Amino acid sequence: MKQVAVRVSVLIFFLITVAAAQDVASFEKRTTVKTLPNGLTVVILERPEAPVFSFFTHVDAGSVQDPMGKTGLAHMFEHMAFKGTDKIGTTDYPAEKEALTKVEVAYAAYIAERDKRIGRDDNKLKELEKSWKDSIADAQKYVKPNEFGEIVEREGGEGMNANTSDDETNYFYSFPSNRLELWAYLESERFLHPVMREFYKERDVVIEERRMRTDSNPVGRLVEQFVNASFQAHPYHRPTVGWMSDLNSFSATDAQNFFDQYYIPSNMVIAISGDIKAADAMPIIEK
């Protein structure tokens, strides 16, 4: 009986091994990996089980890449990636662009006065702060809030989200299979033509996020202090959400500079899995 049991076990192990090998072979056969001329790597896995597909865009940039004194910038741009483009999220982009430029000029003047070590004029500071906030209100007139997300939801998208960690930022959601071309358009637009609209409004959201998760949370403070002590000589000591002093200082211009430096095709990988064929999808992605 023992010999029979051993033989059965060996047979089961063999069958499992063969089945696993077949699965791996099938997986490899259905997987296409291609690096485009611009450096972008695309991975496509054909899975026709249901008429949907999901994607995962990986950007090789996280809090480690945050400039000194501007921690939280990678996470901040993650938020900006949902704000739309020069075509999505605006009623009049040329006018909005001009208004956003005025916001940055006003903010730079406000910060310059606020951070003076000697000779700060409090009355002038109040005037500059008002001018900056008035500029924000003027730029807001051209915004169509949440239009990017509304398009995704209206066209059947599910699970739209993103995350930032020490070494990476990732974006993902799912779409019906017949929305592949729309997906390619939306994703290319937001990573080719992002607009830093509602930046300071969103920065306030991140500041509140930090207050809730860290500053007002004993466990959050403990973890942050532990990581900071553990990685004093390594960029991992920087909190992904950013130090409060940095969050109150960096600008939309800083976010744009971060994007220009790290959101380049050779620093990104897109993985797509679902009811799509690589032969049909790759020409759309390569446009």
C-alpha positions in Angstrom: 0.0 0.0 0.0 2.8 2.3 0.8 4.4 1.8 -2.6 1.0 2.5 -4.3 0.7 5.7 -2.3 4.1 6.8 -3.2 3.5 6.1 -6.9 0.2 8.0 -6.8 2.0 10.9 -5.1 4.7 10.8 -7.7 2.1 10.7 -10.5 0.2 13.6 -9.0 3.4 15.6 -8.7 4.3 14.8 -12.3 0.9 15.9 -13.6 1.0 19.1 -11.6 4.5 19.8 -12.9 3.4 19.2 -16.5 0.3 21.3 -16.0 2.4 24.1 -14.5 4.8 23.9 -17.5 1.9 24.1 -19.9 0.5 27.1 -18.0 3.9 28.8 -18.2 4.2 27.9 -21.9 0.7 29.3 -22.5 1.5 32.4 -20.5 4.6 33.1 -22.5 2.8 32.4 -25.8 0.1 35.0 -24.9 2.6 37.6 -23.7 4.2 40.3 -25.9 6.9 42.6 -24.7 8.1 45.5 -26.8 10.2 48.6 -26.3 9.1 51.4 -28.5 11.6 53.7 -30.3 11.0 56.4 -27.7 12.1 54.0 -24.9 8.6 53.1 -23.5 8.3 49.4 -22.6 4.9 47.8 -23.3 3.8 44.4 -21.9 0.6 42.8 -23.2 -1.0 39.6 -21.9 -3.9 38.3 -23.9 -6.6 36.9 -21.6 -9.9 36.6 -23.5 -11.9 35.3 -20.5 -14.0 38.4 -20.2 -14.5 41.4 -22.5 -12.4 43.8 -20.4 -8.8 44.8 -20.0 -6.8 46.3 -17.2 -3.6 48.3 -17.3 -0.8 49.2 -14.9 1.5 52.1 -15.8 4.7 52.0 -13.7 6.9 55.2 -13.4 10.3 54.7 -12.0 10.1 57.7 -9.7 9.0 58.0 -6.1 9.8 59.9 -3.0 13.5 58.9 -3.4 13.5 61.3 -6.4 12.0 64.2 -4.4 14.4 67.1 -4.4 15.8 68.1 -1.1 13.5 70.6 0.6 10.6 69.5 -1.6 9.6 66.1 -0.2 6.2 64.9 -1.3 6.6 66.2 -4.8 6.3 62.7 -6.5 3.1 62.0 -4.5 1.8 65.5 -5.4 2.3 64.9 -9.1 0.4 61.7 -8.8 -2.6 63.8 -7.8 -2.0 66.2 -10.7 -2.2 63.3 -13.2 -5.9 63.2 -12.7 -6.5 66.9 -13.2 -6.7 66.7 -17.0 -4.8 68.1 -20.0 -4.9 71.1 -22.3 -8.0 69.5 -23.9 -9.6 67.7 -20.9 -10.7 69.7 -17.8 -10.8 73.2 -19.3 -13.3 75.5 -21.0 -10.7 77.7 -22.6 -7.1 76.5 -22.3 -5.3 79.5 -23.8 -7.0 81.7 -21.2 -6.5 79.2 -18.4 -2.8 78.9 -19.3 -2.3 82.6 -19.0 -4.2 82.6 -15.7 -2.1 79.8 -14.3 1.1 81.6 -15.2 -0.2 84.6 -13.2 -0.8 82.2 -10.3 2.8 81.1 -10.3 4.2 84.6 -10.6 2.0 85.7 -7.6 3.0 82.7 -5.6 6.7 83.2 -6.2 6.4 86.8 -4.9 4.4 85.7 -1.9 6.9 83.0 -0.9 9.8 85.3 -1.4 8.4 87.7 1.1 7.1 85.0 3.5 10.5 83.3 3.7 12.6 86.5 4.2 14.8 86.0 7.2 15.3 89.7 7.7 13.0 92.6 6.9 9.7 90.8 6.2 6.9 93.3 5.7 3.7 91.7 7.2 1.4 94.2 5.5 3.0 93.5 2.1 2.8 89.8 2.8 -0.9 90.0 3.3 -1.3 91.9 0.0 0.8 89.3 -1.8 -1.1 86.5 -0.3 -4.4 88.1 -1.4 -3.0 88.6 -4.9 -2.0 85.0 -5.1 -5.4 83.7 -3.9 -7.2 86.1 -6.3 -5.1 84.7 -9.2 -6.1 81.2 -8.1 -9.8 82.2 -8.2 -9.4 83.7 -11.7 -7.8 80.5 -13.0 -10.5 78.3 -11.4 -13.1 80.0 -13.7 -11.8 77.9 -16.6 -11.8 74.5 -14.9 -14.1 71.7 -15.6 -13.6 69.7 -12.3 -13.0 66.0 -12.5 -13.6 65.7 -16.2 -10.9 63.1 -16.7 -12.4 60.8 -14.2 -15.9 61.4 -15.4 -14.9 60.3 -18.9 -13.4 57.1 -17.6 -16.5 56.3 -15.5 -18.9 57.3 -18.3 -17.2 54.9 -20.8 -17.3 52.0 -18.4 -14.0 52.4 -16.5 -13.6 50.8 -13.1 -11.1 51.1 -10.3 -9.3 54.2 -11.4 -6.5 54.9 -8.8 -2.8 55.4 -8.3 -0.2 55.1 -5.6 3.3 56.5 -4.8 6.0 54.8 -2.8 9.7 55.2 -2.2 10.8 54.0 -5.6 7.8 54.2 -7.9 4.5 55.8 -8.9 1.7 53.6 -10.5 -1.5 54.3 -12.3 -4.3 51.8 -13.1 -7.9 51.1 -14.0 -10.0 48.8 -16.1 -12.0 49.4 -19.3 -14.3 47.4 -21.7 -12.3 45.8 -24.5 -13.8 48.1 -27.1 -12.5 51.2 -25.3 -8.8 50.4 -26.0 -8.3 53.3 -28.4 -10.0 55.7 -25.9 -7.7 54.4 -23.1 -4.6 55.0 -25.3 -5.8 58.6 -26.0 -6.5 59.4 -22.4 -3.3 58.0 -21.1 -1.1 59.5 -23.7 -2.7 62.9 -23.3 -2.3 63.0 -19.5 1.4 62.0 -19.7 2.2 64.2 -22.7 0.1 67.3 -21.8 -0.6 67.5 -18.1 -1.9 70.7 -16.7 -1.1 71.8 -13.1 -4.6 73.1 -12.5 -6.1 73.3 -9.0 -2.6 72.6 -7.7 -2.8 74.6 -4.5 -6.3 73.3 -3.8 -5.0 69.7 -4.2 -1.9 70.6 -2.1 -4.3 71.5 0.8 -5.9 68.0 0.4 -2.5 66.4 0.7 -1.7 68.5 3.8 -4.9 67.4 5.4 -4.0 63.8 4.5 -0.7 64.2 6.3 -2.4 65.7 9.3 -4.8 62.8 9.6 -2.4 59.9 8.8 0.7 61.2 10.6 0.6 64.4 12.6 -2.6 63.4 14.4 -1.9 59.7 14.5 0.5 58.4 17.2 1.2 55.3 15.2 1.8 57.3 12.1 4.2 59.6 13.9 6.1 56.6 15.4 6.5 54.9 12.1 7.7 58.1 10.4 10.2 58.7 13.2 11.4 55.1 13.1 12.0 55.2 9.3 13.7 58.5 9.5 16.1 57.2 12.1 16.7 53.9 10.3 17.5 55.6 6.9 19.3 58.7 7.9 22.0 58.3 5.2 19.5 57.1 2.5 16.7 58.9 0.7 14.2 56.3 2.2 14.1 58.5 5.3 11.9 61.0 3.3 8.1 60.5 3.9 6.2 59.8 0.7 3.5 62.3 1.7 6.3 64.9 2.4 7.4 66.9 5.4 4.8 69.6 6.4 7.3 72.4 5.9 8.0 71.3 2.3 4.3 70.8 1.5 3.7 74.5 2.4 6.4 75.6 0.1 6.7 73.8 -3.2 4.8 75.1 -6.3 3.0 74.0 -9.4 6.2 74.9 -11.3 8.1 72.4 -9.1 5.6 69.7 -10.0 6.0 70.5 -13.7 9.8 70.3 -13.4 9.5 66.9 -11.6 7.3 65.7 -14.4 9.6 66.9 -17.1 12.6 65.1 -15.5 11.1 61.8 -14.6 8.0 61.2 -16.7 9.9 60.3 -19.8 9.1 57.2 -21.9 12.3 55.3 -21.1 11.4 55.7 -17.4 8.0 54.1 -17.8 6.5 50.6 -18.3 2.9 49.9 -19.3 1.4 46.4 -18.6 -2.0 45.5 -20.2 -3.9 42.3 -19.5 -7.3 41.2 -20.9 -9.4 40.6 -23.9 -7.2 42.3 -26.4 -4.8 41.1 -29.1 -1.2 42.4 -29.2 -1.4 42.7 -33.0 -4.3 45.0 -32.7 -3.2 46.9 -29.6 0.4 47.7 -30.4 -0.4 49.9 -33.5 -2.8 51.9 -31.4 -0.2 52.4 -28.6 2.6 53.2 -31.0 0.6 56.2 -32.6 
